[in-house]
């Protein structure tokens, strides 16, 4: 008979779930993971990883059109969307297999199927292929993730109206697209398809694209997107989608009541996500749910002894690295590790892999002002950086926000080439509570893009050296 008793059972094998399981196993706990689909969850299979593979292909396509700048020439180059998609899926599969290897390495039992809590904790059932098995565990960690949000009248059909899943595996390349929502998911797909030549329109209900980012960075990105030929319609809603034989006509409405119809080959819905809270026994267990997300404490506790929750299931920020960090926190709390620190959401970086890339951590300038603190702001443009010019990537900027009295780094915001790699420097500085003076006296290597981070710190005190 299969073993049905564990110290920890993690429900969901996504980034938060599998990392939590690994850390539990490292701490000597007998651990299992329940997964109804593929290990790696949405991130590895239908999100973070495969989209980056797609965007890498579009980046190469973009560079091929700039060959002359770098002293090269070529004729009649073309792309094959089927091969681009196939490479993306292969990358995804490789990493999902890698998670499976990690489960075996750490002697974690993988239980296929759908899990449901039984009563107030300590037990759950797993159903797979019509067979249901009961398991017992001292601790159950819920990591069921989330899915795309849909609205009445804007439901996906998988053919003409897509969610991220269909957008990732197009059977053919659409000539025109409407992207509903300009957060990270929407803008990344808009960037991918526009770079490869599609006519792309982005609709955003708020007054600017990438609305969670610093307003100045958002404006810079919007200008770049528009220059690329992307059509941005902010302060606009989609009131209806009418499907044709092989196209969709969308009715758009602005805040002042004006309407227009546009017809496109395909529509991508990117209006946020909702937590996977259904059919896992939350109500029976007495676990609170608020707007499709489980209510959890600062250590992932749900209020029901022995039941924890992490990741997208518990709410924003909906990021894989946030889920992973929460997974480690919960594992260490379960194991009784001393000195476990709760998640500090202001130290969670955000990255959008469009072109140009956008990355940030901490407070925007506007949010920093709302705190009532006296602030100082530093800015440095890519055009002032030697490495950026050498790369042919001179469009972008780095922005810092400091407490003017204490020197505390309140926020950092970037737009431009490779900023998703650069942001970690500010994340470390923020988590380590470094001041502007400590950053100013740090030596940054030359020539690198990271020098702009140094200059943006100096600029906050009016002493930038290269602008």
N, C-alpha and C positions, 0 to 999 in steps of 0.2 A: 504493500500500500504506500501511496505517496505520503510524504511527511506533511502534516497539516498544522503544526504548531511552531510558531516563530516568536522571536523577541520583537521584531519589527516587520510589518508588511506595508510596503509602499504601493499605493494605488495610482498607477500611471508611470510610464517609463520615459517621460520627456526629460528635458534638462534638469529640472528641479528634482524629479523623482529618481532618476538613475544616479545623480550625484549624491542625493540623500542616502540612497541604498549603499553606495560605495563607502561613504564616510561611516555609516553604521557598521558595515562589515570591517572596516579598518579598526573600529573601536571594539571589536570582539563580539558584536551582536549577531545573532542568527537572523538573517534577513532574506526577505522575498520581495519580488516586484510583480505586480499584476499589470499586464498590458494586453489590451484587446486588439491592437493593431501591430505596428512596428516599433521596436525600441528606438528611442530618440525623439519620439513625439512629433508634434507639428514642426518644431525648430529644425530638426535634422532632415525630416522627410518632406515637409511642405512649407517651410518658412525660411528661417535665417540662412541655412546653408545652400539649398538649391537656388534661392534667389541670388545669392552672391555669385554662384557659378554662372547664372544667366547674365548678370551685370558685368562679369568679367568679359564675356563674349562681346557685349555691346561696347565695352571700353576699348577692346581691341579693334572693333569696327570703326570706332571714332578715331583712333590713332592711325588707322590705315588711310583715312581720308586726310591726314595731315603729314603724309610721308614726305612731301616736298620740303616741309620745314626742317626736316632732319637729314636731308641729303639723299633721299631714296626716291625711286619711281617704280610704279607698277601699274599694269592695265588690267581691266576686266575682272577685278576681284569681286567676289560675291559671297553671300552667306547662305547656309542651309539651315533653316529653322529646325528641321527634324534632328539634325546632328547637334545643334546647340542644346536642344531639349534633352537629347540622349546623354550628352555629357553631364548636364545638370543632374539628371536622374542617377547616373553612375556615381557621381560624387556623393549624392545623398545615400545611395545604397552602401557605399564603402564605409561611410561614417556610422550608419545604422548597424552594419555588421561589426564595426569596431566597438560599439556599446555592448553588443552581445558577447564579444571577447572579454570585455571588462567584467561583465557579470560572471563569466566562468572563472576568470582570474581570481576574483574575490569570493568565489564560492557562494554567490547569491542565486537563490532559486527564482527562476522566471516562470510565472504562472500565466498561461494564456487565457484570455476571457474577460468578461465584464464583472466588476466587483460591486457588492452592495453591503453596506453596514447592516448588522443584525443587532437591534436593540441599542443600548447605551454605550456600546464600545466593547472591545475585546473579542468580537467575533465578526466575521464577514463571510458572505458566500461569493463564489466565483462561478459564473455560468459560461460554458464554452461548448459549442456544437450541441446545445440542448441538454447537456449534463451539468448538474450543479453540485459543487463540493463546498463544504463548510470548513473554514479555517479559523484558528484562534491565535491571537497575538496580544502581547502586553501593550503594544503600541501600534497604531495604525496611522499612517501619514497619507493624507489625501492630496494628490497632485494630478488631478484630472484635467487641468488646463482650461482652454477656452476655444471658442470657434467664432467664425465671422458673424457679425451682427447683421440682421436683415430687418427691413421695415415694410409695413403693409404697402403693397403696390410696387415694391422694389425687390421682389423675391428673385433669387437666381434660378436659372433653369439648367445650367451646366452647358448649354449650347450657344445661346446668344448673349445671355447675361451671366457673367462669371463672378466667382469669388476668387480668392488668391489661388485656390487649387487648380481651377481651370486655366487661369492666366499663366500658370507655370508650365502647362503642357499643351500649348495651342496646336491643334492638328494642322493648321496652316497659319500663315502670317496675315493678320488683319491690316487692311489699309488705313482704317480709321478706328479710333477708340474714344469712348467717354469713360473717364475715371471719376467715380463718385467718392470724394473724400481725399484730402491732401495731407494726411498724416504720413508717417514713415512708409507704411505698406503701399498706399496709393501713389505717393511720389516716386517710390522705387520702381513700381511697374510702369508709371508714366515715363520715367527716365529711360528704362530699358527699351520700351517700344518706340519712343520718339527717336532715340539714338539710332535705332535700326531702320528708321524711315517712316514709321506710321504717323498719320495725322492725329495728334492727341489733344483732347480737351479735358481739363481738370475742373471739376465743380467742387467748391468748398462753401459750406453754409456760413462759416465765420468770415471775418473781414480780411483774412490773409492766409496764405498757404503756410504749411508747417506751423500751425498756430501755437504749439507748445514751446516753440523756440523763441529766443530773444527776438524782439521786433526788428532790430537792425539786421540781424542775420537772415531772418525770414525775408526781408525786403531785398537783400543782396541776392539770395537764392532765386526769388521770384524774377528778378531782372535777368538772371542768367537763364532760367527756364524759358522766359519769353524770347530771349535772343536766339535760343535754340529752335524756336518755332512752336513751342508749346502754348496752347491757348488756356489762360487761367481765368476762371470766372468765380470770383469770391463774392461773399454775401448772397449766394445763390443756392437754391434748392432744386432738386429734381422732383417734380410733382407727379409725373407719369412716365411709364415706359411702354411703348406700343411695339410689339414684335411683328416684323414682316417675315418674308420667306427666308431672307438671309441677312437681315439688318434690324436695327432697332431705332425707333424714333423717340427721342426723349423731349419732354416738355420741361423747360427750365424757367424758374421764377425768381426774380431779384427781390431784394428787400422792399423796393418801392413799388412792387406789384407788376412790373413789366414781365411779359412772358415771351419765350421764343422756342421754336422746335428745331432740333438738330437731328440728323440721321447719321448713324455710324454703323460700322460693321459689327462691333462688339461693345459691351459695357462691362466694366470691372467695378464691382462694389467693394469699397474699402472704408466702411463707415464705423470702424471699431470692432470690438469683440464682446462676447458675453461668456460668462463662466459656465463650465459644464457641471451644473449642480443637479441635473435631473437623474432620477433612477439610481442614486447611490445611497439611499437610505438616510439622508440628512434630517428630514423631518422626524422620522421615527427615533433617531438618535438624539434629538433635541438640539441640533446644531443650527445656529442662526444664519440666515441668508439675507443679504441686503443688496438689492438691485443685481441679481444673478451672481453675486460673489459671497463666498463664505466669510463670516466675520471671525477674524483671528486676532490674537494678541501679539505683542511685540516679539514673542518667541515662537509664534505659529500655533499657540494653544487655542483650541476651539471652545473651551469651557466644559467639554465632556472629557473626563479623565481618560488619558491614553489615546485620544484622537487629536491629530494635528493637521494643519493645512498649510500649503505653500504654493508659490508661483502665481500664474495667471488666475487660478481659482480664487485667490484672496484679493485680487485687484491690482491697481496700478502701483508702480509702473509695470506695464506688461512686457517684460523683457526677460530673455533667457538667462542672462547673467544675474539678474535679480533673483530669479527662481533658484538658480544654482546656489547662490549665497544663502538663501533661506533654507535650502536643503541641508547645508552644512550646519547652520545654526540649530535646526531641529534635531539633527543627528546627535550633536554634541550635548544638547539639553537632555535628550533621552538617555545618553550614556553617562550623564552626571559630570561632564567636563566642567571644571571650575573656570570662572571668568569669561563666560560666553557673552559676547556683546550683541545686542539686538541690531537689526538692520537700520542703518541711517539712510533714509531715502534720498536726502540731499546729496549724498555721496555716490549715487548711482548714475553713471554716465548714460547718455542717450546718443545713438548713432543712426544716421540715415545715409544709406549707400547709393544716393542718387549722384548725378553729375551736375554741379560740383557736390562733393560730400558735405554733410553737416554733422557736427558733433558738439555736445555740451555737457556740462555738469554744474549742479548748483542753481542759484537764483539768477533769473534774468535781471537786466538793469531795472526794469519796471517793478519786478517783485522785490528787489533789494531796496528800492526807494520806499515801497509800501511798509517796510519794517520800521521806518522812521530813523534808520541809521544814516549818518553822513557817509556818503560813498565817494569813491574815486574810480574812474574808468580809464582803462588803457586800450588802445587800438593799434594794430600794426598790419599793413597790407602785404600781401604776397609779393607785390611788385618790388618791394624793398628787400627781398631775400634772394641771394645769389643762387641757391639750389633750386628754388622755384623757377627762376628765369631759365636756368640750365635745363630743367625738365620740360620747359615749354608750358608751365602751369602757373602763370603769373596772376591769375584771377582768384582772389580770395582775401580773407582777413581773419585775424585773431583778435578776440576781445576779452578783456579781463575786468572783473568787478570786485573791488576791495572795500572793506570797512576802512574809512579814511582815518579813524582814530586808533584802531588796534592793528591794522594791517592784515586782518583776516581775509583770506580768499573766500568771497561769497559765491562767485560763479565764474565760469569760463565758457566762451562760445566761439565756435570756429566754422568757417565755410571755405572749402577749397580742396585741393588734392591731398589725399591721405590724412585728412584730419581725424578720421575714425581711428587711426593708429596713434596720432599725436595726443589725443585727449587724455590718455591714461596718465601722462605726466602731470596734468593738473589734478586728476583724480587722486593720485598719490599725495600730491601737495596738500590737497584739501583734507584727505583722511588723516594725514600726518600733522595737520594744523600748522603748516608752514606759513610764515608771514611774507608780505611783499619784500621785505628786506632780505629775508633768508633766500627767497627765490632770486632776487636781484644779485646776490653774491654767489649764486650757483653757476658753474661753468658749463655752457652748452657747447657741444662739438660743432666745428665748422668744416666744410659747409653742409648744413643740414636744414631741413624744414623746421626742426625743433627750435632753431635760433629765434624764430618769430614768436615763440612762446615767451622767451626771455625778453625780447623787445616789447611785447605787449605788457609785461610786468613793469618794465622801466617806463613805458609810456604813461602808465597810471600816475607817475610822479613827474611827468614832463621831461624825462631824461632819456628817451629812446635815442639810440646811437646812429641808426641807419635810415632815418626818414626826416 
